[in-house]
Amino acid sequence: MAEETPKPEAAAPAPATPADVVVEKPVTEKTAEVIQDEAVVAGSDDNQKLSAEKVAITQSDSFKEETNIVGELPDPEKKALDELKKLIQEALHKHEFSAPPTLPPGPAKEEKVEKAEEEKEEKPAAEDKKEEQGAATEAPKAQAAELPKQEEEKVEVEKVEESMEVEEEEPKAKRVAMVVDEVVEKVTVVDEDGAKTVEAIEETVVAVSSTTAVADELPKESEEAKLEEAVPADPPLPPEEVYIWGIPLLTDQRSDVILLKFLRARDFKVKDAFDMIKNTVRWRKEFGVDALLEEDLGNEYEKFVYMHGFDKENHRVCYNVYGAFQDKELFQNCFGNELKRAKFLRWRIQALERSIRSLDFNPGGICTIVQVNDLKDSPGPGKKELRQVTNQALNLLQDNYPEFVARQVFINVPWWYLALYRMINPFLTRRSKSKFVFTGPSRSSDTLFKYIGPEQVPVQYGGLSREGEQEFAISDAATVVTIKPASKHTVEFSISEECLLVWELRVVGADVSYGAEFIPTAEDGYTVIVSKTRKISFSDESVISNSFKIGKPGKVVLTIDNQALKKKKLLYRSKTKPITE
């Protein structure tokens, strides 16, 4: 699937010569997809075709999946997981994964808030204007008035001070009212007898201003309190619910496994992993992934990509067949225009989503897949439409499907593909390299059998799995044996009771002779020829099926004679059935 890989700036040394090559270098998902894309871009030139086996690459350590059980994680990884969960929890409460719903505040609330703001702005302006007008009126009067006696001035000031001291012990509202009334009364007396001095008038104005400020403050506080009581606050929104691959974040034990995938994709950098999750959730909503699962997009694409069987570690296996793109009519039907290319892309995401939904995300479960990429007859650089779709798929897979590949197996690899890998190899991480496996045409079956049981491998890749009714199911295990060059190999099935013996076999690469016979246990018994010795060529049936009814103890012996100068791979399995009349 999608793996990140930097582009090399310089080519590696020329490929070495010789022999069969099995390159076992199981990269991150991005790198795998990038190399797949390069395969499509590079193409295959008939004048440059060489055997892939002529390129040798040193093997690396095989990839081993990390644990998804939280208790078994190293402490730094546990800490990173906890930090990521906290960030997600906060984001869910703040609705950061999607735009929060817009709730109208209501006309009543808006009017009250606006009115309060206007009053706050207008009231100080009105008070300032009033004070200016008062000062302008009193100034001429003060200038025209006669100077009062000093004793009268002292008495008036003492009365005001005494009244202020008494008022300190009374409630603010009552105190302010009394002070204002007394000051107004004094001003009235002064205006009538004209005996108040300019200094007395100024002190009176100062006193009135200070008491007015106190009086103004109380109504403001009271008004704000009433406004808060009249307009109740909106209730907080419940936390956002976010699902990825049908699993809710944070409220399910399986979500830890998903979070670990994002953390590993970003080298346990919590902030980067958090951003990746948010972007993935938003993309899934925009792309309509959940609704896509129910769409009927046809099955014409299944020749390109399909799921088939399991590997020896119980991972599901996905086969990508690039040679199918050589069919011009099929290619045109799938990539002929923008609409068709968009449909193919949606089908690819749909197929991937359905595969992922079948995985086990419980701690300790199998939640990755194995990719088998068949590069036989891979199309050349002229397929621009395919390049376009491949690049689009690359971007989507590498950004939104982290750590879903346990291993990338490339079979039928042409020489130029391995040469390309040699170029980018120095830029790959050890973890990335450990996921890749490359092999040329002559070793493709052997390589698949190393990771996938032969009964699970499709017949076109050297295995025993094929369509149609058969005596054997995909769950019936097969045995794999190597036959040395110029040698014979026998397989014996010992039988102690009456039964029907059923068996099937296959020699990968054919070009051998095969025969079968029954040899009874009793010394006076006669050997029975079950199948005459015959030559098995490449044009013959790939899987040989046979049966024999046994009435007495003995053994069935299969003989495979390999006179070729190359070793051969023999697959076989058998079972007994009761004899029915």
N, C-alpha and C positions, 0 to 999 in steps of 0.2 A: 504494500500500500504506500502511503506517502512517506518518503524519507528525505531528510535534508542533506545536501552535500555541496560543499563549495566547488567551484569550477577550477580545474587545474590550469596553471599558467604555462606549464612546460610539459612536453611529452616525455614519457618514460623511455628507457632504453628499448631497443628493438626486441621483439619476443624471442625467447629461446626456442630451439628446435624441439623437438621430439615428443613422442609417445603419447599414450593415453593420459588424459588430464582430468582429474576430478578436483575442482577448486572448491574447497569447503571453507567459505568465509561468511558463515551466517553471521547491518548498518541500521540505522533507524529506518522507520517507515518512509521518510522522505527520500532517503538515498536510494532505496529500492525503486521507488517510482521514477526518480530522475534517471536511473540507469535504464529502466524500461522505456522511458521516453527517448533516451539516446538511441536505443535499439531501433525504434521506429524512424528516427531522424537519419541515422547512419545508412540504413538500407543495406542491400547486398548486391554487389556487382559480380556478374557471372565471370568476368575476366579475373577477379581477385579472390574467388572462392578458394579457400584452403581449409584443410581439416582443422577443426578447433583443437584437436589433440596436439597440434604442433606448438601450442602455447602452454608453457608450464608456469604455474604460480604456486608459491610456497603456501602450505596449509597453515591456518591459524586455529586458535582454540575455538571449540564449538560454543555456541551461545547457550547459556543456562538462564532460564527465566527467574526473575527475582520473586520473592514471596509477596503475597498480597495480604498476609495475616498481620495485622497491626502489631500484635505482641512480639512478632519475630523481627520487626524492623530495627535497624540501628537507631540509636538515640537521635542523631541529627535528622533522620528522615521522619521519625515520630514527631519531633518538634516542628518540622516544616509542615507536616500534615495538620497538626493542631492549629498552626498559624493560618493556614489556608482555610480551614473550617471557620475560624473566627471572622476572617474577611468575608467569606460567603454569607455567614450569618448576618453580619452588618448590612451587606448588600441586599439581602432578602428583605430586611426590615425597611430599608430605604428605597426598595423597588428599583435598584440600579440595573437589573438584568433587562428591564424593559421600561418604557416611559410610564410613569404612574398615571392612573386615571385622573382626568381633570374634573374636579368637583366645584361647581359654581358657588361662591360664597353667599349668594342671595342678595336681593336688592335692599332689604332692610339693613343688613349688616354693612353694606357698602355705604349707604346714606349716613348711617350713624357714625361710622368711622370718618367719613369725609367731613361731616358737620363738626365733629370734635376737633379735627385738625384745623378747620377754618377758624373756629372760635379761639383756639390756642394762638393763632397767628394774629387775629383781629383785636383780641382783648388788650394785649400790651400796647398796640398802636393807639387804641382809643384812650387808654389811661395816660399815655405820654401826651396826647393832644390836649386832654383835659387839664393836665398840670400846666402846660404851656399857656393855655387860655387863662387859667387862674392867676398865674404869675403876672401876665400882662395886665390884668384888671386891677390887681392889688398894688402894683408899683406906683401908679399915679396917686392913689389914695394915700399911700405911705408918705410920698413926697409932700402932699398937701397938708397932712395932719401935723398937729403940734406935738412936740416932744412931751411924753407923760412923765410923771414923777417916778423917781427910782424906787420908792417904797412900793408903789402900786405894781411895778414890774416884778419885783421880787416876790410879792404875794402871789401874783398870777403864776409865776414859774414854780413856786413851792407847791401850789395847789395841784398843778399838773403832775409834778413828781410824786406827791402823796397818792394821787389817784392811780398812777402807774404801778406803784408798789403794792397797793391793795389789789389791783387787778391781776398781779402775778399769781395769786393764789386761787383765782377763779378760772372757770373754763375759758378756752381761747375765744370761742365765738361770743360769749357774754362780755368778756373783757374788751374785745375789739369794738363791740357795739357801744359800750359805755364811753370808751375813750373818744370815739368818733363823735358821739353826741356832745360831750363836754367841749371838745375842740370847736365844734360848730357853734356852740353857745358863746364861747369866748370871742370868736371872730365876729359874731353878731354884735356883742357889746362894744367891741372896739370900733366897729363901723359906726355905731350910734353916737358915742361921745367923742370920737376922734382923738382920743387921748393916748392910743397905743403907739409905741415907738416903732421905727423901722426894724430895729433888732428883734423886738418881740414878735413882730409879724413874721420875720424870717425863721425864728425858732419854731413858731407855730406851724409854718409850712413844712419844716423838716419833720416835726412830730407827726403831722397828718400823713406825710409821704411814707414814713416808716410803718405806721399802723395800717395804711392802705396796702402796703406790700404783704403784711401778715394776713390781712383780710383776703387779699387776692389768692394767696397760696391755698388757703383752706377750700375755697370753692373748686379750684382746679383738681385737687386731690379727690374731693368728693365726687366731682363730675366723672373723673376717670374710673373710679370705683363703681359708680352706677353704670357706666358704659360697659365695663367688664361683666357686671352682673346681668345686664340686659342682653348681651350678645354672647351666648355660650360658645366655647371653643369646639371646633370640629373633632369628632372622635378619631383617634389614630387608626390608620389603615392596618389591616392584618398583614403579616409577613407574606411576601410573594411566594407562590408555589412554582418551582422550576423542575422540569423533568428532562433527563437525557437518557435516550434509549429505553424509555419506559420506566426509569428509576428516579424517584424524587431525591433531590440533593439534601443531604444532612439528616433526613428522617428515615433512612433505611440503611442497614448495615452494609448493603452492597454499594452504597455511594462512596465508601472509603476506597474501594477498588477503583472506581472511576476517577476519584481525585488523585490517586497514586499514578494513574496513567498520565494525567496532565502534568504532574510534578516531575515524573521521569522524562517526559518530553521536553521539559525546560530545565533539566539538571537540578531539580529541587530548588529552583529560584522561585520563591513563593509569589512575589508580585507578578512575575512573568506568567506563571501558571494561572494565577487568578485572572489576569487580562485575557489569557487564551480561553478560559472557560466562559467568560462573559461574551467574548466575540463568537464563540461557538453557539451559545444559546441564542444570541441575536440572529446569527445566520440561519439556524434551524427554523426560527419563526419566519424569517423572510423567505426562505426557500420552500416553506410549507412541508417539512419532512414528515410530520405525523399524518397529514392528509395524503402524502405521496404513497404511503404504505398501502392504501386502499385502491390506488389507480391501476387500471388495466392497460399496460404498455406493450402487451404482446410478448411473444417468446422467440422472435427472430434473432435476438441478440445472444441467445444461449449457446450458439456455436462459438462465440468469442470468449465468454466468461461463464463458468458454471461451478457449482459446489459438488464435490463427489467424495464420499467416504471420510475416513479419519486416519491420522498418522498413528505411529506407535505410542505416542503420549496422549492420544485421544483429542488432539486438535482437529477441528474441521479443516478440510483441504479445499482450496479454491484454485481452479485451473484457468489460466489465461492463454488463449491460443492465438498467437499473432499471425500464423500462417493463414487463418481463415479470411483475413483481410485481402488476400490475393484474388478472391472471387469478385470479379468486377461488378456483376449484377447485384450481388449481396452488398458489396461496398457502397454502390450507388443508392440502394434502398435505405441504407443506414446513415450515410453521410453526404448525400447528394445536395442538400441545401441546409440553410441555417436552422430551419424548423426540425429537420430530421436529426441534425447534430444535437440540438437541445433535448430532443426526445431521448436520444441515446444516453446523454449525460444524466437525465432524470432516471432512466432505467438503471444505470450503473449505481447511482446512489440508492435507489430502491432495493436493488439486489444486495448491496452491502448492508443496508439497514436491516433487512430481513435476516441476513446471516448473523449480524451482531445480536439481534433480539433472541436468537437461539443459544447464545453463549451463557455460561454460568458465571455470574458476577458475585457469587457468594465468596467470602474469604476462603482461599484454597481451591476454588473452582477453576475450570478452564475458560479463560476469557480472551484468548488470542487464537489466530488462525495461521495456517501454513499456506503460502502462496507458491504455486508451481507455474513457472512462466516458460511456455514452449516457444522458442525463437526460430523454429524451423520455417523456412520460407518467409521470414519476417519482411514486410514491405519496405521499399526504399524511400528516399527523401522526396520522391514525387508525390506522395500521398499527403498533400498539404492539409486537406480536410481532417485527416486522422491526427496529424500533428496538433491542429487547433483543439480538437476535442481532448486529446491526451493532456495538453497543457492545462486546459480548464479543469479536467479531473484531478490533475496533480495538485493544483492550488487548493481545491476543495478538500482533498484527502489529507494533505499534509497539515492543513490548518485546523481541521475539525475531527480527525479520527486518529488520535495519538496512540502509539504503542498497542496496535492491534495485530501486529505481525510477529509471530514467534520465529519464523524462518522464511527466507526467500530462496527458493530452489530454481535455478535457471538451467533448462535442459536444451539439448540440440543447439548449443551455443556456437555461432560462427567465429572464425578467428578474429575478425575485427572487433567483436564484442569483448572478448577477453583482453585484447590490446587496449581497448578503452578503459577497462577496469584497472589495468596496470597503471594507467595514467592518473586515475583519481585515487588509487589505493593509498598513497602517502597522505592524503588529506582526510581520510576517514578515521574515526575514533575506533578504539579497540572493541567497544561494545557494538558499533555499527558493523565492523568487519565480521564479527562473530555470527552474524545472522545470515550472511550470504553463502550460497553454495552454487558453484558453476560446474558444468560438465558438458563435454562435447557429445555428438551423436552416438558414438559407439559405447559410451559409458552411461548414457542417460538412464536406462532401466536399472542398472546396478546402483546408481546413486539414489534413485527413488526408493528402491527396496531397503536402502539403509535407514530411511526415515519413515517409510510407509510400507505396511505389509503387502505382499504381492496380491493377496485376495482383495485388497482395497484399491489397487492401482488399475486404472482403465486398460482394457486390452490393447488399445492403440499405443500405449506406452510400455508394453511388455508384460502387463499384469494379467490377472484372470477375471477381473470384473467386467461384465458385459451385460447388455440388455437382453430381455427375453427370458422365458422360463428355463430353468436349469436345475440340475440335481443339487447344486451347492449354492448356499447363500453367501452373502458378503461376510458374514460372521464366521464361516467355516475357514479356519486358519490353514495356510499352505506352508509347505516346507521348501526352502531354497537350498539348492546344492550346486556347487561349481564342478563342472566336468573338465578335466585337464585335456590339453590337446593330444590327439592321437591315442585316446584311451576309451575304455568302456566303463559304464557305470550301471549298476543294477539296483533296483528298488524292490523290496520284498514286503508283501502283506500276508502275514500268517493268519489262518482261519482255523478255528477248532470246532465249529458247528455249522449246521446248514444255514445258509443266508445268501443274500444277493450282494455281492461286492461291487461297489461303484467307485470309479476313480477318474481323475482328469489330470492331464499334465501339459506342460508347455516347455519348449526349449527356446530360449530367447536367442534369435539369430539363426534358428533352424540349421539346415545343412548337416543333419545327423541321421542315423538309422535307428528305427524303433521297432521293438517286438515285445510280445507278452505271452506267457505260458503258465499253466497251473501244474504244480508238482505235488502229488498226494504224499501224505506222511507215511502211509503203508508202503513197505518195501516192494510188495507185489503189485502196486498200483502203476498206472500208466500216465505219462506226462501228456497233458492236453495243450495243444496250440490254441491260445486265445486270440492272438493277433499276429499274423505273419510279419516277419521282419520286412520293413519297407523304408524307403528313403523319405525324409521329411525335408522339403524344399521351402523356399521363401513364399512360393505361390500357394502352398497347402494351407489348410485350416490352421489358425494360430493356436487354438486350444484343442487337444485331443481328448475326447470323452469316451469311456468304455465301461462295460460291466460284465460280470460273469457269475452264473448261478453255481454255488458250491454245495455239493451234497455230502461230502466227507472231509475230514480234517486234511489240511494241506496248506500250500502257500501259492500266491500269485506272484510271479517274478517279471518285472519290467526291465528290459535291457536297452540302454541308450548307448550307441556307438558313435563317438566323436572322432572322425578321422581328419578333421580340419586342423590347421596349425594354430588355431585360436581357442582359448578356453570358452566354454559355453555355460550359461546359467539355466539350470533345470528347476522348474516349479512343479510341484505335485501335491495332491491331497486325495483322501479316500474316506469312505464310510460304508457301513453295512446296513442292509435293510432286511426285514423279515421276508421270507418267501411266501408269496400269496398264490393260491391255486387259481 
